[in-house]
Every structure is written in structure tokens, then in C-alpha cells.
Amino acid sequence: MSAVVHDLQRKLEAELEKLKRVLQMGYELKVVWAPDPDSNLSGEVVSGGVICIYDDTEEEAISTLRHEFLDYAISQVILPYREVTNKLISLINEDAYKRKERLVEALNKIL
């Protein structure tokens, strides 16, 4: 690993630790700098709690790290609401399907 790569990786790791301390969350996250100028993404959180940063300049990489961390943190906060909403939608769909089936059966008897 070249000195420049190692230096920016170290800076990103230090920034991530600062973000974790400030927001008191995201302790499970790690960051990997994988510059890719051809990528459509600046960064993303991938499985295993790894924030991949694809920007190739220090300023952009740090900004992207902050963005991805905040996006992850907000997603974690709203996760219970999303789960409840999805469960409610599932229950409503199930009820609507049962009602539709009862109506179809009733209409079928009439015909």
C-alpha cells in the first residue's frame, strides 16, 4: 500500500471514529477507501457494515464518508418504523385478499 493510500485510509478511519463518538452509534462500521473514478457511486455501505469510498480525492472521500455514515445512522433510527409499516401493509393486504375471495365466492354462488 502506497504512502498516499495508507494516509488517506488512516484519515478516513479517524474521521469514522470521530463520527461514531459524536453520534454514539455506528460502532460496527468500518471504512475502506477503494478509489474508482469510473464508479457511478461516490460511496456505499455494503454487507458486513463496511463503508466503501470510491472518490479519489481526500476532500471528496471525507465528504462521502460523512454522507454515508449519516445516511446509515438515519436508516438505523427509522428502521423500526419501516418494519412496522411493512408489517401493517402485509396485514392489510392479507385482509383485503380474504375479503376479495369471500366476494368472489359469494358472486360465484349467485351466478
N, C-alpha and C positions, 0 to 999 in steps of 0.2 A: 504494500500500500504506500503510495507516494506521500510525501510530507503534506502537500496541499489537501489531498483526500483525507488523510488522517486528521489534519487540523480542522477541516470543516465538519467531519464526522463528530469530533470531540466537541465542537461548538454547538452542534445540533443536540447532542446528548445533554450538554449543560443547560441549554435552553429548555429542553423537555423536562429536566429535573426541576427547573425553576417554575415551569407551568404546573407541574404536579404539586409543588409546595404551595403555590398561590391559590390554586383551586381545591387543593386537598382531595384530589381524585386522579384517576388515570394511572395509578401506581403500577398497573400491569402492562403498560405500554412501553415499547422500545422504538427507537428510530433507526432507520437505515438510509444513508444517502446513496442513491443509485442514479446518478445523473443520466438523463436520456433526453436529449434535445428533440428527438423525433416523437416523443410520447405526446398523446393528446391531453394527458393529465399532468398537473404540477406535482400532485402527491395523492396518496390514498392510504387508508387504514386497511390492511389485509389480514387474513386469518392469522391467529396467533398473537393479535394485538401489536402488530408491527406497523409503524407509520413509515411508508416508503416515500421518500422525497426524490423527485425526478428533475427538479430545477438544477441548472448548472452553475448559478452564481450564488454567492453567500447570502446576499440580501434577499433574493427571491426564495432561496431554500428556507431561511429562517421564517420569512413571512408565511410560506406554505405550511411549515411545521405548526406555526401558531394557528393557522386556519384549520388544519386537520385536527389538531388537538381540541380546539373549541367546538368543532363540528361533532367530534366523538363525545365530548363531555355533554353537550346539549342532547345528543341522541340518547345517552345513558339516562339523563334526567327524565326525558319524555317516554322512555321505553315502557314503564308500567301503564301509561295512558294508551299507548299504541296497542299493548297486549289486551287491555280491557276492551278497547274499541273493536279490535279484531274478533274477540270472543263474542261481543254483543252482535256484531254483524253476522257471525256464524249462527248464533241462536235465532236471530230474526229470519235469516234465510231458511233455516230448518223449519221454523214455524210456518213461513209463507209456503214452502213446498208442501207441508202436510195439509194446509188449507186448500191449496190448489188441487191436490189429489182427492180430497173429500168432495170438492165441487165437481171434478171430472167424474167421479164415481156416481154422484147424485144425478148429473146430467145424462150420464150413460144409462142409468135406470129409466129415466124419463123417455129417452129415445128408444 
